[in-house]
Amino acid sequence: MRRMTPRAGTRHRFPAGLTGLAALAAFVLAACGGGGDGGDSAAASQAASTATATTPPPQQVGLKQSCTGCGATGDSTYGGTDAGIWGYQNNTGAAVDAQYAISGVAGKTIWLQLSNQGDAAVAMPAGLSAQVAAEMIAPQALSQASADETTQRAIGEYNRKGWVDATRTPGDPMLSTLGVPAPLAAAIGTAGLAEGATRNWYHTDGTQRAATLRKQVAASDGTIVNVWVETAEAANVPDPTVLELASAFAGSSMIYDRLLNVGGRVWGANSYGTSMLPAGAPVDIVVLNFNRDGKPYGTVGYFWGLHNFLKTKEPNSNESVSLYLDSETLSLGNAAGLRSVKTTMAHEGTHMQNFYRRQISMGADYAYDTWLEEMTAMQMEDFLSGAILSNYNPIRDVRLPDYYRYSDYNCNLTAFTGFGVSCESYAVSGSFGGFLNRQLGIGFFRDLLTRQQAGSKAVLAAAIAGGGWSFDRALTNWRASTNSNMPLALTPQGFGYPQWSDGTYTLPEIDPSGAAYTALRKLPATAPSMLQGYGSYIAPRSGSNGVYSDKVRVPAGVTLSVVVY
């Protein structure tokens, strides 16, 4: 499901009044035993005093060059103008001390990053402190009005695993192979209806809404696509808007065609012939006034697998392969609202497709966890947005700005909280997905969608490996690119958000150093006590006399990165 929250000013861009709030702080990371550029010797001494005579000192290591054809001219030298990246990945099972000195950094921007490569939180080093040298601006508080998000997560959980219960009625065993539709099932759903027909549709609040079939078109593969509009909203959703929705979804080389091209059918033959809709069912786009609050956005759309069942299994099923859109976003959101709804159709179409491809065809064990389910839907938006919209990309214009707006550095990638109080997980998953799209391309994405492997982290890691990378490399490079605001013009291969195209799908470049992002960005005011699973910490450093030296304790399972540009 796709959640959007309204911002002050133009939707999907940036709040008014924030352009002057780019606050950069000079952090002092106390060295665990000395060295560095102004390290806090008292903190270092305190850290050292915790060791006992019987405790062996941590292993000491150095940094290695982490980029090629870049500003790193060796393991301890910077040269040229492009960004240089160095790192150490701690796979030893115990904390180690990384001690290093990088020369040639006079006048350069320097960032230190710790990135947790595991799913469990780890304690930050005791000798690592952050002293604020400038007034920091706290992250904007996320809305705690979470009723909508709770509903959407419940729908997502049904789509992921809850649907299985509806297939376990005694006497209705599941077939072992994809089956032929039951003879009477062909009459189920909205097949055979014509424009002007009316029927009731269940909404998430349990009410039934009368709606009228306003437009009916055939997609390129012959699938009928129906656009329904709540009858009470007829005046608010005029015919030109209905036509634009139908064209964006079912037009030649538009959303439906591209969904099929990238990930296969959104519905088809299945092994639940007496429980679910048959192959060949129409696709219904149903426009309802979701919550009648007189405002656009909030929940813009959803797909609920419950409606793919017959009423004999789910009494409140709409018996329809369908996605649902908010009429108030269309009627009150102006051009930005229509744009949001169009990308939502790509997003929800991906949930529809994932449900058929992974849960129904492969089996419940192959369902994505929420974080990857939402990430793949946002990745699909990314790939499709260039065909359905002009001068707009949801990763560039929504997800990455929100990553900075809500200071999502230390958010667990795999713990999806939506618009939570501390982490905005759409921004985290979306930004990571956009990075992977541009680095590994459409082949990687197709592999991710269709790879028959259980476990979300495992299937993502396998797809990344198919692209010639490792999950750890992808996670570290993404965090380093995003957290350090690495200028695109200085970004070496394997980092950043470069433009990508295969002639059919085109992704625009994204420059994290752009003014629109730096205006939103807020650094951590203090070092966290815990580094969350797959989370990160970023802090600026400085190089005295052209040399940046430091000694940093790196916990087990954590990667230390240094970025210079």
C-alpha positions in Angstrom: 0.0 0.0 0.0 1.1 3.5 -0.6 1.1 6.2 2.1 1.9 9.8 1.4 1.7 12.6 3.9 1.0 16.2 2.8 3.9 18.7 3.2 3.7 22.4 3.6 3.9 24.0 0.2 3.9 22.1 -3.1 3.2 18.4 -2.6 6.2 16.0 -3.1 8.6 18.8 -2.9 9.9 20.6 0.2 8.3 22.5 3.1 8.3 26.2 2.9 10.7 27.9 5.4 13.3 25.1 5.5 15.7 26.4 2.9 17.8 28.2 5.6 18.0 25.4 8.1 21.0 23.4 6.8 22.8 23.0 10.1 26.3 21.3 10.0 27.9 20.5 13.3 31.6 19.8 14.0 31.7 16.5 15.8 34.6 15.4 17.9 34.9 11.6 17.9 37.1 10.8 20.8 39.8 8.4 19.8 39.9 5.1 21.7 43.5 5.7 22.9 44.7 8.8 21.1 45.5 10.1 17.7 43.3 12.2 15.5 42.4 15.8 14.9 41.4 17.3 18.2 40.2 14.0 19.8 38.9 14.2 23.4 41.7 12.8 25.4 39.6 12.7 28.6 37.0 10.5 26.9 39.8 8.3 25.4 41.4 7.9 28.9 38.1 7.0 30.4 37.5 4.4 27.7 41.0 3.0 28.3 40.4 2.8 32.0 37.6 0.3 31.6 40.1 -2.3 30.4 41.6 -4.7 33.0 45.0 -6.1 33.2 43.7 -9.5 32.1 41.8 -8.2 29.1 43.8 -8.3 25.9 43.8 -5.1 23.9 41.6 -5.2 20.8 43.2 -6.2 17.5 44.5 -3.2 15.6 43.8 -2.8 11.9 44.2 -0.1 9.2 41.9 1.0 6.4 41.9 -0.2 2.8 41.0 1.8 -0.3 37.3 1.1 -1.1 37.0 2.6 -4.5 38.7 2.5 -7.9 39.4 5.3 -10.3 38.7 7.7 -7.5 40.3 10.2 -5.1 41.9 7.4 -3.0 45.4 7.0 -4.4 46.3 4.4 -1.9 45.3 3.0 1.5 46.5 6.2 3.3 46.6 8.9 0.6 44.1 11.2 -1.1 44.8 12.9 -4.5 42.9 14.4 -7.3 39.4 15.9 -7.2 37.0 12.9 -7.1 35.7 11.4 -3.8 37.9 8.9 -2.1 36.5 6.2 0.1 38.4 3.9 2.6 37.0 1.3 4.8 37.3 -1.7 7.2 34.6 -4.4 7.6 34.8 -6.1 10.9 34.0 -9.7 10.4 36.1 -11.0 13.3 33.4 -11.5 15.9 35.0 -9.0 18.4 35.6 -5.3 18.5 38.8 -4.0 16.8 40.6 -0.7 16.8 41.1 0.8 13.4 44.0 3.3 13.5 44.8 5.2 10.4 46.1 8.4 8.9 45.1 9.7 5.4 47.2 12.5 3.9 46.4 15.0 1.2 43.1 16.1 2.7 43.7 19.8 3.2 40.6 21.8 2.6 38.5 18.7 1.9 35.2 17.5 3.3 35.7 14.4 5.5 33.0 12.0 6.8 33.3 9.1 9.2 30.6 6.4 9.0 29.8 3.3 11.0 27.4 0.9 9.3 25.9 -2.1 11.0 25.9 -5.1 8.6 23.7 -7.3 10.9 20.1 -7.4 11.9 20.8 -7.0 15.6 21.6 -3.7 17.3 25.1 -3.3 18.6 26.5 -1.0 21.3 28.5 1.9 20.0 32.1 2.1 21.2 32.4 3.4 24.7 35.2 5.8 23.6 33.2 7.3 20.8 31.6 10.6 21.7 30.0 13.4 19.9 30.4 17.0 21.1 28.1 19.5 19.5 29.9 22.6 18.3 26.9 24.3 16.7 23.3 24.4 17.4 21.6 21.4 15.9 18.1 21.2 14.5 16.1 18.2 15.7 14.5 16.0 13.1 10.9 17.0 12.3 8.6 14.9 14.4 6.7 12.3 12.4 3.0 12.3 12.8 1.7 9.9 15.5 -1.7 9.9 14.1 -1.2 6.3 12.8 -4.7 4.9 12.3 -4.4 4.9 8.5 -1.0 3.3 8.7 -2.2 0.7 11.1 -5.0 -0.3 8.6 -2.5 -0.4 5.8 -0.2 -2.6 7.7 -3.0 -5.0 8.6 -3.8 -5.2 4.8 -0.2 -5.8 4.1 0.0 -8.6 6.7 -3.1 -10.2 5.2 -1.5 -10.1 1.7 1.7 -11.6 3.1 0.5 -14.5 5.3 -3.1 -14.0 6.5 -4.7 -15.1 3.3 -3.5 -18.6 3.9 -6.2 -19.2 6.5 -8.9 -18.7 3.9 -7.6 -21.7 1.9 -7.8 -24.2 4.8 -11.5 -25.1 4.8 -11.9 -28.8 5.4 -13.0 -30.7 2.3 -11.4 -28.1 -0.1 -7.8 -29.4 -0.4 -5.4 -27.2 -2.4 -4.5 -28.6 -5.8 -0.9 -29.6 -6.2 -0.4 -27.7 -9.5 -1.7 -24.6 -11.1 -5.2 -25.5 -12.1 -7.9 -24.8 -14.7 -10.6 -22.4 -13.5 -13.7 -23.9 -12.0 -16.4 -24.0 -14.7 -18.8 -21.7 -12.8 -16.1 -19.3 -11.8 -15.9 -17.5 -15.1 -19.1 -15.6 -14.2 -17.6 -14.3 -11.0 -16.3 -10.7 -10.7 -17.0 -7.8 -13.1 -16.6 -9.7 -16.4 -19.3 -8.9 -18.9 -20.3 -5.6 -17.4 -20.4 -2.5 -19.6 -19.9 1.2 -18.9 -22.7 2.7 -16.8 -23.1 -0.5 -14.7 -23.3 0.0 -10.9 -22.3 -2.2 -8.0 -21.3 -2.0 -4.4 -17.7 -2.2 -3.2 -16.5 -3.0 0.3 -13.9 -0.5 1.7 -11.4 -1.1 4.5 -13.9 0.4 7.0 -16.4 -2.3 6.3 -18.8 -0.1 4.5 -20.2 -0.7 1.1 -19.8 2.1 -1.5 -22.0 2.3 -4.6 -19.8 2.9 -7.6 -20.4 3.3 -11.4 -18.3 1.8 -14.2 -17.0 4.9 -15.9 -14.5 3.5 -18.3 -13.7 0.1 -19.8 -10.6 -0.6 -21.9 -8.7 -3.6 -23.1 -5.0 -3.9 -22.3 -2.5 -5.1 -24.9 -2.9 -8.8 -23.7 -6.7 -8.6 -23.9 -7.3 -8.2 -20.2 -10.3 -5.9 -19.5 -9.5 -3.0 -17.3 -12.4 -1.2 -15.6 -12.3 2.2 -13.9 -15.0 2.5 -11.2 -15.8 5.8 -9.4 -17.9 6.0 -6.2 -21.2 7.3 -7.4 -21.3 10.0 -4.7 -18.0 11.3 -6.0 -19.0 11.5 -9.7 -18.9 15.3 -9.8 -15.4 15.4 -8.2 -13.9 12.9 -10.6 -14.8 14.1 -14.1 -14.5 12.1 -17.3 -11.1 13.6 -18.4 -9.6 12.4 -15.1 -11.1 9.0 -15.5 -9.7 8.8 -19.0 -6.3 9.8 -17.8 -6.3 7.1 -15.2 -7.4 4.5 -17.7 -4.7 5.6 -20.2 -2.0 5.7 -17.6 -2.7 2.2 -16.4 -3.8 0.3 -19.6 -2.4 2.4 -22.4 0.2 1.0 -24.7 3.6 0.7 -23.0 2.1 2.2 -19.8 1.8 0.8 -16.3 0.1 -2.5 -17.0 2.3 -3.4 -20.0 5.4 -2.5 -18.0 4.3 -4.5 -15.0 4.0 -7.5 -17.2 7.3 -6.9 -18.9 9.2 -6.6 -15.6 7.5 -9.1 -13.4 4.9 -11.1 -15.2 1.1 -11.3 -14.8 -0.9 -9.6 -12.1 -3.3 -12.6 -11.9 -3.7 -15.9 -13.7 -4.1 -19.7 -13.2 -3.9 -20.8 -9.6 -4.3 -23.8 -7.4 -7.3 -22.5 -5.5 -10.0 -23.1 -8.0 -12.9 -23.3 -5.5 -11.6 -20.4 -3.4 -10.2 -17.7 -5.7 -11.0 -15.9 -8.9 -10.0 -17.7 -12.1 -7.5 -16.7 -14.7 -8.8 -14.1 -17.1 -10.6 -12.0 -14.5 -10.7 -8.2 -15.3 -8.6 -5.7 -13.4 -10.7 -3.2 -11.6 -9.5 0.3 -10.6 -11.9 1.5 -7.9 -11.9 5.2 -6.9 -13.5 5.7 -3.5 -13.5 8.6 -1.0 -11.3 6.8 1.6 -11.9 8.7 4.8 -14.0 11.7 3.8 -11.8 14.1 5.6 -11.8 16.8 2.9 -8.1 16.5 2.4 -5.8 14.9 -0.2 -3.1 12.4 0.5 -2.8 10.3 3.6 -3.5 6.8 2.2 -3.6 7.3 -1.5 -4.2 3.7 -2.6 -4.1 0.0 -1.6 -4.3 -3.5 -2.9 -6.0 -6.2 -0.7 -5.6 -9.8 -1.6 -8.8 -10.6 0.3 -10.8 -9.4 -2.7 -9.2 -12.1 -5.0 -11.2 -14.7 -3.0 -14.7 -15.8 -3.7 -17.3 -14.9 -1.1 -17.6 -18.6 -0.1 -14.2 -18.1 1.5 -14.2 -14.3 2.4 -17.7 -13.0 2.8 -16.6 -9.4 2.5 -14.6 -10.0 -0.7 -15.4 -7.8 -3.7 -14.6 -10.8 -5.9 -12.3 -8.7 -8.0 -8.6 -8.4 -8.9 -8.6 -4.7 -7.9 -6.7 -1.8 -6.6 -8.3 1.2 -4.8 -7.5 4.9 -5.1 -8.5 7.9 -3.0 -10.9 10.3 -4.8 -10.0 13.3 -2.6 -6.4 13.1 -3.7 -7.6 13.3 -7.2 -10.2 16.1 -6.6 -8.3 18.2 -4.1 -4.6 17.5 -4.9 -4.6 19.3 -8.2 -1.8 18.2 -10.7 0.3 16.9 -7.9 -2.5 14.7 -6.7 -3.1 13.2 -10.1 0.6 12.6 -10.4 0.6 10.9 -7.0 -2.3 8.7 -8.0 -0.6 7.6 -11.2 2.5 6.5 -9.4 0.3 4.8 -6.8 -1.2 2.6 -9.5 2.3 1.4 -10.3 3.0 0.9 -6.6 -0.2 -1.0 -5.9 0.0 -2.9 -9.1 3.3 -4.2 -7.9 1.6 -5.4 -4.6 -1.1 -7.1 -6.8 1.6 -8.7 -8.9 3.7 -9.8 -5.9 0.7 -11.4 -4.3 0.0 -13.5 -7.4 3.7 -14.3 -8.3 5.1 -15.0 -4.9 2.3 -15.9 -2.5 -0.2 -17.6 -4.8 2.1 -19.2 -7.4 5.2 -19.9 -5.3 3.6 -20.3 -1.9 3.2 -18.4 1.4 6.8 -19.1 2.4 8.1 -17.0 -0.4 6.2 -13.8 0.6 8.3 -10.7 1.1 8.5 -9.2 4.6 6.9 -5.7 4.7 10.2 -3.8 4.2 11.0 -5.7 1.0 7.4 -5.7 -0.2 7.3 -1.9 0.1 10.8 -1.5 -1.4 9.9 -3.5 -4.5 6.8 -1.4 -5.0 8.8 1.8 -4.8 11.5 0.4 -7.1 8.7 -0.3 -9.6 7.5 3.3 -9.3 11.1 4.4 -9.9 11.4 2.3 -13.1 7.9 3.2 -14.4 7.7 6.9 -13.5 9.7 8.0 -16.6 7.0 6.6 -18.9 3.9 7.8 -17.1 5.1 11.3 -15.9 7.2 14.2 -17.0 9.9 15.7 -14.8 9.0 13.7 -11.7 10.7 10.7 -10.0 9.4 9.4 -6.6 12.8 8.4 -5.3 14.4 11.7 -6.2 11.5 13.9 -5.3 9.9 12.2 -2.3 11.9 9.3 -0.7 15.4 10.8 -0.6 14.1 14.1 0.7 12.2 12.3 3.4 15.3 10.3 4.3 17.1 13.6 5.1 14.0 15.3 6.5 13.5 12.6 9.1 17.2 11.8 9.8 16.8 8.2 8.9 20.5 7.3 9.3 20.2 4.9 12.2 17.0 3.2 11.1 16.8 -0.6 10.7 16.2 -1.4 7.1 14.3 -4.5 7.9 12.1 -3.2 10.7 9.3 -1.4 8.8 7.5 1.3 10.7 6.0 3.4 8.0 5.5 6.9 9.2 6.7 5.9 12.6 7.7 8.3 15.4 11.4 7.6 15.0 11.9 6.2 11.5 10.2 6.8 8.2 10.7 3.4 6.7 9.2 4.3 3.2 12.1 6.7 2.9 14.7 4.1 4.0 13.5 1.3 1.8 12.8 3.6 -1.1 16.2 5.3 -1.0 18.0 1.9 -0.8 15.8 0.5 -3.6 16.5 3.6 -5.8 20.3 3.1 -5.2 20.1 -0.6 -6.2 18.1 0.2 -9.3 20.7 2.7 -10.6 23.7 0.5 -9.7 22.4 -2.9 -10.8 19.6 -2.1 -13.3 16.5 -3.8 -14.4 18.0 -7.3 -14.7 18.7 -7.3 -11.0 15.2 -6.1 -10.3 13.6 -8.8 -12.4 15.7 -11.4 -10.6 14.6 -10.0 -7.2 10.9 -10.2 -8.2 11.0 -13.7 -9.6 13.7 -15.6 -7.7 12.1 -18.5 -6.0 13.9 -18.2 -2.7 12.4 -17.8 0.8 13.5 -15.2 3.3 13.5 -11.5 2.4 17.2 -10.8 3.3 18.3 -14.0 1.6 16.4 -13.3 -1.7 17.6 -9.7 -1.8 21.2 -10.8 -1.1 21.0 -13.5 -3.8 19.7 -11.0 -6.4 22.4 -8.5 -5.5 25.0 -11.3 -5.8 23.5 -12.0 -9.3 24.4 -8.5 -10.1 28.0 -9.1 -9.1 27.9 -7.4 -5.7 27.3 -8.5 -2.1 24.6 -7.3 0.2 27.2 -5.8 2.6 28.8 -3.8 -0.2 25.5 -2.5 -1.4 24.4 -1.5 2.1 27.7 0.2 2.9 28.0 2.0 -0.4 24.4 3.2 -0.2 24.8 4.6 3.3 28.1 6.2 2.4 26.7 7.8 -0.7 23.5 9.1 0.9 24.8 10.0 4.4 27.8 12.0 3.3 25.9 14.0 0.7 28.6 12.9 -1.8 28.4 15.2 -4.9 27.4 13.2 -8.0 30.0 14.8 -10.1 32.7 13.5 -7.8 31.2 10.1 -7.1 33.2 7.1 -8.2 31.8 3.9 -9.7 29.8 1.8 -7.3 28.5 4.8 -5.3 25.8 7.3 -5.7 22.7 7.6 -7.8 23.9 7.8 -11.4 21.5 8.1 -14.4 20.6 4.6 -15.8 18.9 3.5 -19.0 18.5 0.4 -21.1 16.6 2.2 -23.9 13.2 1.2 -22.5 13.5 2.1 -18.9 15.3 5.3 -17.8 16.2 6.4 -14.3 17.3 10.0 -13.7 20.4 10.8 -11.8 20.2 12.0 -8.2 22.7 14.4 -6.6 22.6 14.1 -2.8 24.6 17.3 -2.5 21.9 19.4 -4.2 20.7 22.4 -2.3 17.2 21.0 -1.9 18.6 18.0 0.1 21.1 20.0 2.2 18.4 22.3 3.2 16.5 19.4 4.8 19.4 17.5 6.2 20.0 17.2 9.9 22.9 15.5 11.4 22.6 13.4 14.6 22.9 15.7 17.6 24.7 13.0 19.6 26.2 9.6 18.9 23.5 6.9 19.6 24.1 4.4 22.3 23.1 1.6 20.0 23.7 1.2 16.3 20.5 -0.4 15.0 20.4 -3.4 12.7 21.4 -2.3 9.3 21.6 1.2 10.7 24.4 3.8 10.4 26.1 6.7 12.1 27.7 9.6 10.2 29.8 12.5 11.5 32.0 15.1 9.9 35.8 15.1 10.6 38.6 17.5 9.8 42.3 17.0 8.8 44.9 19.1 10.6 47.9 20.0 8.4 46.4 18.1 5.5 46.3 14.8 7.4 43.2 13.1 8.9 44.2 10.6 11.6 42.0 8.7 14.0 41.7 5.6 16.0 38.1 4.2 16.1 36.8 1.1 17.8 34.8 -0.9 15.4 32.2 -3.3 16.9 31.8 -6.8 15.5 29.7 -6.9 12.4 30.1 -3.1 11.7 31.9 -1.5 8.8 33.9 1.7 9.2 34.0 4.0 6.2 35.8 7.3 5.6 34.7 9.5 2.7 36.7 12.5 1.5 35.8 14.9 -1.3 
